[in-house]
Amino acid sequence: MKEIQEIENLIKDLLVENRKLSLLLVEAQGIADKLQDKELSDFLEAELNGYTNRELPDYRKISGEIVGVVVDSFGRVIANGTSIDFSAFSEQVGIDLSESQVFEGVGFIEDSLEGIKGQMVDRPLHSQLVKMLNEIVKYNHPQYHLVSASHRFSKANILFILTKVRQGLIMKLRKANSQEKLNIEDGAEVMQGKRVFVTYAWENEEHNDKVISFVNFLREKGYDASMDRKESQEETATNFNKMMIQNIQNSEKVIIVLSPKYKEKADAFTGGVGFEFGIVLEELKTHINKYIFVSFGIDKFENITPLGIVGRDILDLKKDQDQNEFNELFAKLENKSTIAFSDINEEKVEVKIKQIEPFKL
């Protein structure tokens, strides 16, 4: 269908990042209207026009510090752009005054970024809030007056909002694309074999070679397994972000090989691993059986497990190899149980009740 091609083209543009995100959101709005996708439409409406009447997502809540201009009773500047600690008052009222909430639409955010030269951003506080904070300053120091105040935070925090919006749009478009493909019965492409994509972080040659060997092992066992090194051999100028998105989208199972380097990048959301891990966390909310986290049994789990998946099952491949001949791995790939429990018997067990003898001395 035409809509499927439009979605796939838009996802490619989102991955390349050479067009304004606000323009891509407008383009996505046209697709959402055609598909009558309310979830996608609501997301686009909020990100384009702002979260005026909607609950603000966490990625739009930025922690920073409050800086201000303070003068004495003679009007002399005592502090200019100095950080002011209102944490005690924040605890008293139960509101984090150092948190800046960004309600504006993506277009406004992009335009604002163009005017920011340094790495820090000062966002003026509302006059009513400044008035309230001034009362606190005067209570502690009657001779001082807070003239103005701003939230100060890193420019990277604003860029992170755009990154999260871009990731969120990709995920919602992928979801819509999958649904459209399910609606097409005639001429549907049947996947031959179970497609498995193996992803990891580059550690060293020994680790990387072991991943290659693992992928080849899966192919020898009948799985259509792939990885970045295999995919990059088929193109001369591989777009790794695009490749990763497409393989996550088109694979029935995704195996993530955990390691210290993977944890480091995933926790910091840096590089290709960080971009990928953000998508994985969103996918886990709805595709709980698609992802398999594994280790090669070299490092302790606490040294390789990203904070976002602490508590989730991690398969020790070394242990599974030695004790089960990879039976646990194959069971996860096939969505099968390794313990066959009995069916529930229709006849219930009769509980014996001890009778109380009549009281007699």
C-alpha positions as CSV (number, residue, x, y, z in Angstrom):
1,M,0.0,0.0,0.0
2,K,1.0,3.6,-0.5
3,E,0.8,4.4,3.2
4,I,3.4,1.6,4.0
5,Q,5.9,3.2,1.6
6,E,5.3,6.6,3.0
7,I,5.9,5.4,6.5
8,E,9.1,3.6,5.5
9,N,10.4,6.7,3.7
10,L,9.6,8.9,6.7
11,I,11.5,6.5,9.0
12,K,14.5,6.7,6.7
13,D,14.4,10.5,6.9
14,L,14.2,10.4,10.7
15,L,17.3,8.2,10.8
16,V,19.3,10.4,8.6
17,E,18.6,13.5,10.7
18,N,19.2,16.0,7.9
19,R,15.8,17.5,8.0
20,K,14.1,19.6,10.7
21,L,12.2,17.3,13.1
22,S,9.2,19.7,13.2
23,L,8.8,19.3,9.4
24,L,9.0,15.5,9.8
25,L,6.3,15.7,12.5
26,V,4.0,17.6,10.1
27,E,4.6,15.0,7.4
28,A,3.8,12.2,9.9
29,Q,0.6,14.0,10.8
30,G,-0.6,13.5,7.2
31,I,0.1,9.8,7.5
32,A,-1.7,9.6,10.9
33,D,-4.8,11.3,9.3
34,K,-4.8,8.7,6.5
35,L,-4.5,5.8,8.9
36,Q,-6.9,7.3,11.4
37,D,-4.3,6.4,14.1
38,K,-5.5,8.3,17.2
39,E,-2.4,7.4,19.3
40,L,0.0,8.7,16.7
41,S,-2.2,11.8,16.1
42,D,-2.3,12.7,19.8
43,F,1.5,12.3,20.1
44,L,2.0,14.5,17.0
45,E,-0.5,17.1,18.2
46,A,1.3,17.5,21.6
47,E,4.8,17.6,20.2
48,L,3.9,20.1,17.5
49,N,1.7,22.4,19.4
50,G,2.9,21.9,23.0
51,Y,1.6,20.0,26.1
52,T,-0.8,22.7,27.3
53,N,-3.6,20.4,28.3
54,R,-1.7,17.1,28.4
55,E,0.4,15.3,31.0
56,L,4.0,16.2,30.4
57,P,6.3,13.2,29.6
58,D,9.4,12.8,31.8
59,Y,11.9,13.6,29.0
60,R,10.5,17.2,29.0
61,K,11.3,17.7,32.7
62,I,14.8,19.1,33.0
63,S,16.7,19.3,36.2
64,G,19.0,22.3,36.6
65,E,19.6,25.1,39.0
66,I,18.1,28.5,39.8
67,V,20.3,31.5,39.1
68,G,19.3,35.1,39.7
69,V,20.2,38.8,40.0
70,V,20.2,40.1,43.6
71,V,20.6,43.7,44.6
72,D,20.9,45.4,48.0
73,S,18.8,48.1,49.5
74,F,20.8,50.7,47.5
75,G,20.3,48.9,44.2
76,R,23.8,47.7,44.0
77,V,24.2,44.2,42.3
78,I,25.2,41.7,44.9
79,A,24.9,38.6,42.8
80,N,24.5,38.3,39.0
81,G,23.8,34.9,37.5
82,T,24.7,33.2,40.8
83,S,23.2,29.9,41.8
84,I,20.6,30.2,44.6
85,D,19.7,27.3,46.7
86,F,15.9,26.9,47.3
87,S,16.1,23.2,48.1
88,A,14.8,23.7,51.7
89,F,11.8,25.5,50.4
90,S,11.3,22.8,47.7
91,E,11.1,20.1,50.3
92,Q,8.7,22.2,52.4
93,V,6.2,22.7,49.6
94,G,6.8,19.4,47.9
95,I,7.7,20.9,44.5
96,D,11.2,20.7,42.9
97,L,11.7,24.4,42.0
98,S,15.0,23.4,40.2
99,E,13.0,21.4,37.7
100,S,12.2,23.2,34.4
101,Q,9.2,21.8,32.5
102,V,9.3,22.3,28.7
103,F,5.7,22.5,27.4
104,E,6.5,24.2,24.0
105,G,6.2,22.5,20.6
106,V,9.2,21.0,18.8
107,G,9.3,23.9,16.3
108,F,9.7,26.5,19.0
109,I,12.4,24.4,20.7
110,E,14.3,24.1,17.4
111,D,14.1,27.8,16.8
112,S,15.3,28.5,20.3
113,L,18.3,26.2,19.9
114,E,19.5,28.2,16.9
115,G,19.9,31.3,19.1
116,I,21.9,29.5,21.9
117,K,25.6,30.0,21.4
118,G,27.1,28.4,24.5
119,Q,26.5,25.0,26.2
120,M,24.3,26.4,29.0
121,V,20.7,27.7,28.8
122,D,19.1,30.3,31.0
123,R,15.3,30.1,30.9
124,P,13.6,33.1,32.7
125,L,11.1,32.1,35.5
126,H,7.6,33.4,35.5
127,S,7.2,36.8,37.3
128,Q,4.9,35.4,39.9
129,L,7.4,32.7,40.8
130,V,10.2,35.3,41.0
131,K,8.0,37.3,43.3
132,M,7.5,34.3,45.6
133,L,11.2,33.5,45.6
134,N,12.0,37.1,46.4
135,E,9.9,36.8,49.6
136,I,12.1,33.9,50.6
137,V,15.2,35.9,49.9
138,K,13.9,38.9,51.9
139,Y,12.9,36.7,54.8
140,N,16.4,35.4,55.2
141,H,18.2,38.7,54.1
142,P,15.9,41.7,54.5
143,Q,18.4,44.0,52.8
144,Y,18.4,42.0,49.6
145,H,16.0,41.9,46.7
146,L,15.7,39.3,43.9
147,V,15.3,41.2,40.7
148,S,15.1,38.3,38.3
149,A,15.7,34.6,38.2
150,S,16.1,31.8,35.6
151,H,16.4,28.1,35.3
152,R,19.9,27.2,34.1
153,F,20.6,23.8,32.5
154,S,22.7,22.2,29.8
155,K,21.9,22.7,26.1
156,A,22.3,18.9,25.9
157,N,19.0,18.6,27.9
158,I,17.1,20.3,25.2
159,L,18.7,18.3,22.4
160,F,17.8,15.1,24.4
161,I,14.1,16.2,24.1
162,L,14.4,16.2,20.3
163,T,16.2,12.8,20.4
164,K,13.4,11.3,22.5
165,V,10.7,12.8,20.2
166,R,12.5,11.4,17.2
167,Q,12.8,7.9,18.8
168,G,9.2,8.0,19.9
169,L,8.0,8.9,16.4
170,I,10.1,6.1,14.9
171,M,8.6,3.6,17.3
172,K,5.0,4.7,16.7
173,L,5.5,4.7,12.9
174,R,7.0,1.2,13.1
175,K,3.9,0.1,15.1
176,A,1.6,1.6,12.5
177,N,3.6,0.1,9.7
178,S,3.3,-3.4,11.3
179,Q,-0.4,-3.0,11.7
180,E,-0.8,-2.0,8.0
181,K,1.2,-5.0,6.9
182,L,-1.0,-7.3,9.0
183,N,-4.0,-5.9,7.1
184,I,-2.7,-6.9,3.8
185,E,-3.4,-10.6,3.0
186,D,-2.9,-10.8,-0.8
187,G,0.7,-10.8,-1.9
188,A,2.1,-10.7,1.6
189,E,5.7,-11.8,1.8
190,V,6.1,-14.9,3.9
191,M,9.3,-15.0,5.9
192,Q,11.4,-18.1,5.4
193,G,12.6,-19.4,8.7
194,K,12.8,-17.4,11.9
195,R,14.7,-14.2,11.5
196,V,17.0,-13.4,14.4
197,F,19.1,-10.2,14.8
198,V,22.1,-10.2,17.1
199,T,23.3,-6.9,18.5
200,Y,26.2,-6.0,20.8
201,A,28.8,-3.4,21.7
202,W,32.3,-3.6,20.2
203,E,34.6,-4.6,23.0
204,N,37.7,-6.1,21.5
205,E,38.5,-8.5,18.7
206,E,38.1,-11.6,20.9
207,H,34.6,-10.5,21.9
208,N,33.6,-9.4,18.4
209,D,34.8,-12.6,16.9
210,K,32.8,-14.6,19.5
211,V,29.7,-12.7,18.4
212,I,30.4,-13.6,14.8
213,S,30.8,-17.2,15.7
214,F,27.6,-17.1,17.7
215,V,25.6,-15.7,14.7
216,N,27.1,-18.4,12.5
217,F,26.2,-21.1,15.1
218,L,22.5,-19.9,14.9
219,R,22.5,-20.1,11.1
220,E,23.9,-23.6,11.3
221,K,20.9,-24.4,13.6
222,G,18.4,-23.3,11.0
223,Y,17.8,-19.6,12.0
224,D,18.1,-16.7,9.6
225,A,20.5,-14.9,12.0
226,S,22.3,-11.7,11.1
227,M,24.4,-8.9,12.7
228,D,26.0,-5.6,11.7
229,R,29.2,-7.2,10.3
230,K,27.1,-9.4,8.0
231,E,24.9,-6.6,6.9
232,S,27.7,-4.2,6.3
233,Q,29.3,-6.6,3.8
234,E,26.2,-6.2,1.6
235,E,26.5,-2.4,1.3
236,T,29.4,-0.1,0.6
237,A,28.2,2.8,2.8
238,T,26.1,1.3,5.5
239,N,23.9,3.6,7.6
240,F,24.2,1.7,10.9
241,N,21.2,3.4,12.6
242,K,19.0,2.7,9.7
243,M,20.3,-0.9,9.5
244,M,19.6,-1.4,13.2
245,I,16.1,0.0,13.0
246,Q,15.2,-2.2,10.0
247,N,16.6,-5.3,11.6
248,I,14.7,-4.8,14.8
249,Q,11.6,-4.1,12.8
250,N,11.9,-7.1,10.5
251,S,13.2,-9.7,13.0
252,E,11.1,-12.1,15.1
253,K,13.7,-12.3,17.8
254,V,16.4,-9.9,18.8
255,I,19.3,-11.2,20.9
256,I,21.3,-8.6,22.8
257,V,24.8,-9.7,23.9
258,L,25.5,-7.9,27.2
259,S,29.0,-6.8,28.1
260,P,30.7,-4.0,30.2
261,K,30.9,-1.7,27.1
262,Y,27.3,-2.3,26.3
263,K,26.2,-1.4,29.8
264,E,28.4,1.7,29.8
265,K,26.9,3.0,26.5
266,A,23.3,2.0,27.3
267,D,23.4,3.7,30.7
268,A,24.7,6.9,29.2
269,F,22.5,6.6,26.0
270,T,25.5,7.3,23.9
271,G,26.5,6.1,20.4
272,G,24.6,3.5,18.4
273,V,24.1,1.3,21.5
274,G,22.5,4.2,23.4
275,F,20.2,5.0,20.4
276,E,19.3,1.3,20.1
277,F,18.8,0.8,23.8
278,G,16.3,3.6,24.0
279,I,14.2,1.9,21.3
280,V,14.6,-1.5,23.1
281,L,13.2,0.0,26.3
282,E,10.1,1.3,24.5
283,E,9.6,-2.0,22.6
284,L,9.8,-4.0,25.8
285,K,6.6,-2.4,27.0
286,T,4.6,-4.2,24.2
287,H,6.9,-6.9,22.8
288,I,7.9,-8.8,26.0
289,N,8.9,-12.0,24.1
290,K,10.9,-10.4,21.3
291,Y,14.1,-9.7,23.1
292,I,16.6,-12.1,24.6
293,F,19.4,-10.8,26.8
294,V,22.4,-13.1,26.9
295,S,25.9,-13.1,28.3
296,F,29.0,-15.1,27.3
297,G,29.4,-16.1,31.0
298,I,32.6,-14.1,31.4
299,D,31.5,-11.2,33.5
300,K,29.3,-10.9,36.6
301,F,25.7,-9.9,35.7
302,E,26.0,-6.6,37.7
303,N,28.9,-5.6,35.5
304,I,27.1,-6.0,32.2
305,T,23.4,-5.3,33.0
306,P,22.2,-1.8,32.0
307,L,20.0,-0.1,34.7
308,G,17.0,-0.1,32.4
309,I,16.7,-3.9,32.4
310,V,17.8,-4.7,36.0
311,G,15.7,-7.6,37.2
312,R,15.0,-9.0,33.7
313,D,16.1,-12.6,32.8
314,I,19.6,-12.8,31.4
315,L,20.6,-16.1,29.8
316,D,24.2,-17.3,30.6
317,L,25.1,-19.0,27.3
318,K,28.2,-20.7,28.8
319,K,26.1,-22.3,31.5
320,D,23.4,-23.2,29.0
321,Q,26.0,-24.7,26.7
322,D,27.6,-26.8,29.5
323,Q,24.4,-27.9,31.2
324,N,21.7,-27.9,28.6
325,E,23.3,-28.0,25.2
326,F,21.7,-24.6,24.5
327,N,18.3,-25.9,25.2
328,E,17.3,-22.8,27.1
329,L,18.4,-20.6,24.2
330,F,16.4,-22.6,21.7
331,A,13.4,-22.6,24.0
332,K,13.4,-18.8,24.1
333,L,13.8,-18.6,20.3
334,E,10.9,-20.9,19.8
335,N,8.7,-19.5,22.6
336,K,8.5,-23.0,24.2
337,S,8.6,-24.1,27.8
338,T,11.3,-26.5,29.0
339,I,9.2,-28.0,31.8
340,A,6.0,-29.8,30.8
341,F,3.4,-29.3,33.6
342,S,0.4,-31.5,33.8
343,D,-3.1,-30.3,32.8
344,I,-5.4,-29.2,35.6
345,N,-7.3,-32.2,36.8
346,E,-11.1,-31.6,36.9
347,E,-11.4,-33.7,40.1
348,K,-10.4,-31.7,43.1
349,V,-8.6,-33.2,46.1
350,E,-10.9,-33.9,49.0
351,V,-9.6,-32.4,52.2
352,K,-10.0,-34.6,55.2
353,I,-11.4,-32.9,58.3
354,K,-10.7,-34.2,61.7
355,Q,-13.8,-34.6,63.8
356,I,-13.9,-33.3,67.3
357,E,-14.9,-35.9,69.8
358,P,-17.7,-34.9,72.3
359,F,-16.3,-33.6,75.6
360,K,-16.2,-36.3,78.2
361,L,-14.1,-36.7,81.4
